[in-house]
Structures are given as structure tokens and as C-alpha cells.
Amino acid sequence: MVAAAEVGASDLVEVFKALGNPARLQIMQWLREPDRYFSAYEPIADRRSVGVCVTHIQGKSGLAQSTVSSYMSTLERAGLVRSTRVGKWTHYRRDEERLAEVARAMAASV
């Protein structure tokens, strides 16, 4: 585990850039309660442990699949989500530990 002190300014900038897009911020909010926000979609795998399928995020957001994939890659590079492959589908879930580290780093530096 990375200590909060190790979340540097450049890491925070990447997080803010990733969350600066309204659609990516909305996706992060949906992923906080995946059973609530994706209940209209039949889960391919357990949403809590594996995450939500890109296809379901795409369906809910109304964005093109390529846009959703790009957005999820941005969130993953910022360390905010983790991906898991289930068959041919990629699932994403929030990295709550990383989000807590970012929150601690923000509290210590802002």
C-alpha cells in the first residue's frame, strides 16, 4: 500500500484531470453504488468484487463504446479504478483504497 504522503502533487493533478470531465465524474459516482445505478442491466459478474462491464457503462451513459473505453483508461491511469477481464468483457470498479489515499493527500496538502 502506498502511504498518503507518497501521493504527490503530480498524482493529484492527474486525478483532478481525470475527474475534471463531467462524464468521467458521473461514471465514478455510478460506480460507487453499482447495484443501484446498473440494476437495469443483467450482471455478467459480481458488481461489487469485479465491477461493471464497459457495455453497461456505455448503455447507461449513452456514449460511444470507444469513448467509454477511453474514459475508463483515463480513470485507470489516474489510479481511480481497476479493471478485470471476464471472458471477452472488461469490468471496472472503483479503487476505494486509492481514493482514500488521494483524499488524505489532499487534506494534507491543500
Phi, psi and omega in degrees: 000136178276130178290151181305324181297337181275355175276101187275178181300319181294326175297316180296321178299317179297320178297313181296321176298315182296320182274354180287349177267125183303322180292318178294321177298318178298317178300316178299322178294317178298319183291344177294325179229072187298325180294326179287310188275342181243023183296338179287349184249134177292120182292140175276328179214172180298121184294326183290317184268328185255323180114194184251136180295141177305322180300322179287322176297317179298314180298316181290320184281333184078007179273161176296149181302320180294324178293315179298316179300318178296315179298318181292324176296320178297314179296323179290318178299327178282354178082015185270336178226161174237144180253150176219132176271133173232103186062234180268002184256142174257130179247149178232142173222155179293147174263088186298325178296314179296319179298322177293320178297318179297317179299318177295319179295321178296316180298326183279339188245349184255000000 
